[in-house]
Amino acid sequence: MSEIMMGHNSDGATVSVESRLFNSLSRFAGERSWRETFTLPAGSTIRDVVEAWGIPHKEIFLVMRNGRDVTSGLVGEQVNLDVVLDDGDVIAFSGPVPYSYGYGAPVV
């Protein structure tokens, strides 16, 4: 888990987040569903969810938190993995899709 400063009475606190895999990342679900709920220690980040799925960071093109893009640019390596999660968040991950910038298509 990422090092986040928490209050003195937060020991044992957890957050429950739903995570979804789309496009080329769905293969990382393996035998699991493409949608899974994770219970993590309070203060966990998107990085912790990525590690729970076992997704290499370079494979991620887009991350949505509750429907809002948390990527800092157009290239997957710029995904902000340090966003702290709140209980009830829905985190969606996508790899590049054909004819997108991630596949080298020009952005006009």
ZATOR-954231 format. One record per residue (C-alpha): y, x, z. Coordinates in Angstrom, 3 decimals. Example, Ala and Ser with C-alpha at 12.3 -4.5 7.8 and 13.67 -1.06 7.14 Angstrom:
# ZATOR-954231
PT         c2         c1         c3
PT     -4.500     12.300      7.800
PT     -1.060     13.670      7.140
This chain:
# ZATOR-954231
PT         c2         c1         c3
PT      0.000      0.000      0.000
PT      3.555      1.140     -0.663
PT      5.629      2.352      2.259
PT      8.062     -0.466      3.111
PT      9.908     -0.671      6.414
PT      8.880     -3.848      8.232
PT      9.938     -5.386     11.531
PT      8.210     -4.466     14.774
PT      6.326     -7.776     14.923
PT      4.926     -7.726     11.375
PT      1.551     -6.173     12.214
PT     -1.174     -8.209     10.542
PT      1.273    -10.241      8.427
PT      0.044    -10.980      4.917
PT      1.241    -12.467      1.647
PT     -0.861    -14.469     -0.762
PT     -0.008    -14.012     -4.448
PT     -1.546    -15.411     -7.601
PT     -1.957    -12.954    -10.431
PT     -2.729    -13.665    -14.086
PT     -3.773    -11.388    -16.933
PT     -2.785    -12.119    -20.532
PT     -3.418    -10.699    -23.994
PT     -5.028     -7.259    -24.075
PT     -5.012     -6.999    -20.255
PT     -7.483     -9.849    -19.795
PT    -10.305     -7.346    -20.370
PT     -9.543     -5.829    -16.941
PT    -10.715     -9.033    -15.267
PT    -14.294     -8.097    -16.148
PT    -16.588    -10.731    -14.631
PT    -13.712    -12.206    -12.606
PT    -11.390    -14.930    -13.794
PT     -8.203    -13.963    -15.651
PT     -6.407    -15.662    -12.732
PT     -7.000    -14.487     -9.181
PT     -5.357    -14.878     -5.780
PT     -4.886    -11.753     -3.685
PT     -4.109    -11.646      0.028
PT     -2.233     -8.416      0.726
PT     -0.395     -6.915      3.692
PT      3.254     -7.969      3.997
PT      5.464     -5.469      2.195
PT      3.019     -5.044     -0.698
PT      4.415     -4.495     -4.167
PT      3.493     -5.241     -7.755
PT      1.917     -1.766     -7.799
PT     -0.614     -2.988     -5.204
PT     -1.590     -5.922     -7.444
PT     -1.943     -3.590    -10.448
PT     -4.253     -1.380     -8.377
PT     -6.261     -4.408     -7.164
PT     -6.955     -5.308    -10.814
PT     -7.576     -1.671    -11.764
PT     -5.111     -1.730    -14.658
PT     -3.781      1.643    -15.897
PT      0.036      1.519    -15.668
PT      0.452      2.645    -19.280
PT     -1.416     -0.483    -20.484
PT      1.160     -2.880    -19.011
PT      3.860     -4.053    -21.380
PT      5.368     -6.994    -19.500
PT      5.363     -8.220    -15.886
PT      6.648    -11.637    -14.907
PT      7.290    -12.596    -11.288
PT      7.618    -16.367    -10.907
PT      8.511    -16.620    -14.589
PT     11.156    -13.883    -14.511
PT     10.770    -10.561    -16.285
PT     10.716     -7.580    -13.892
PT     10.336     -4.939    -16.586
PT     13.339     -2.683    -16.892
PT     13.048     -2.043    -20.604
PT     11.060     -2.679    -23.751
PT      8.390     -0.062    -23.089
PT      5.528     -0.664    -20.675
PT      6.005      2.645    -18.874
PT      9.301      1.298    -17.519
PT      7.690     -1.568    -15.598
PT      9.184     -1.866    -12.121
PT      6.071     -1.632     -9.942
PT      8.059     -1.331     -6.712
PT      9.147     -5.001     -6.498
PT      8.171     -6.274     -3.027
PT      6.103     -9.451     -3.126
PT      6.831    -12.689     -1.283
PT      4.206    -15.147     -0.142
PT      3.410    -17.577     -2.977
PT      4.595    -15.335     -5.829
PT      2.900    -15.704     -9.206
PT      2.634    -12.363    -11.010
PT      1.668    -12.322    -14.701
PT      0.776     -9.169    -16.623
PT      0.638     -8.741    -20.388
PT     -0.191     -5.938    -22.743
PT      1.617     -5.658    -26.076
PT      0.905     -8.331    -28.655
PT      0.666     -7.752    -32.427
PT      4.012     -7.552    -34.231
PT      5.809     -6.730    -30.985
PT      7.862     -3.680    -30.043
PT      4.846     -2.390    -28.107
PT      2.934     -2.029    -31.365
PT      5.797     -0.220    -33.048
PT      7.373     -3.183    -34.831
PT     11.135     -2.820    -35.198
PT     13.309     -4.978    -33.007
PT     15.989     -6.634    -35.125
